[in-house]
Amino acid sequence: MATEAFEDPEDSISPALQNKMLFASIWLPMARLIYLGEIDPETVTRDELAKALKGLGYTRDDAFEIYITQSEDEIPLIAHCISQDRFGSAVVLLFTLIEAEVNSLIRLLMRIRDFSSAKITDALKGTSFDTKLDVLLPLLGVEVPDRFRNAALQCKSIRNIVVHNKATPALMADTGNQDSDRDTADARASQFFFENPIDRLQNDLKDFFELSIRRDPSVQWSAVLFKKYFKVRE
């Protein structure tokens, strides 16, 4: 029998992956502790930080939280719709993805500021997408790039035409023709993806999300403390 069968499963996980998994599980609670002033990132010791983290995870209010981006699953499906000239379907899927990522970003930044999950959910439900971009995110310290904002709002506008289709038919008359709602939506969606290639949209969305998180001062300090006290040796 091969000896590999008895190897420790952790042996097959690279140090880089172990670091990534560990940081993913503790960066948010560390950032929240730093933001709330419960630990001083400049003076806290490893034992003090470990003690603070051990006090988490007993209730839903102080649970360890995992957020998973949907981009890797959704972007190939959107690209497939585009390749099949299903531009209306592609724009609906894209806006759904953009809104989900914006909501996740807001939720993460509000959790750092110790808002409860229930209060965040209520805030998201009662806030328009435009207000999230133009008011809520700036209040949370996020600068929304113009190109991303313009593409997101244009995508939302076209998505609304597709979703709220009034079934107006195509009209043909001597006085002139008029496109149906579906033709209009497909034409606008097709032009949208011509002006905004899906690869660029994917990169802009990823960069916006990741940079917005990394630029938060509490997150930056959590990364410093992780590297100092918890990072697995390469």
Buried (B, 14 or more C-beta within 10 A) or exposed (E): EEEEEEEEEEEEEEEEEBBEEBBBBBBBBBBBBBBEEEBEBEEBEEEEBEEBBEEBEEEEEEEEBEEEBEBEEBBEBBBEBBEEEBBBBBBBBBBBBBBBBBBBBBBBBBBBBBBEBEEBEEBBEEBEBEEBBEEBBEEBEBEBEEEBBEBBBBBBEBBBBBEEBEEEEEEEEEEEEEBBBBEBBBBBBBEBBEEBEBEEBBEBBBEBBEEBBEEBEBBBBBBBBBEEBBBBEE
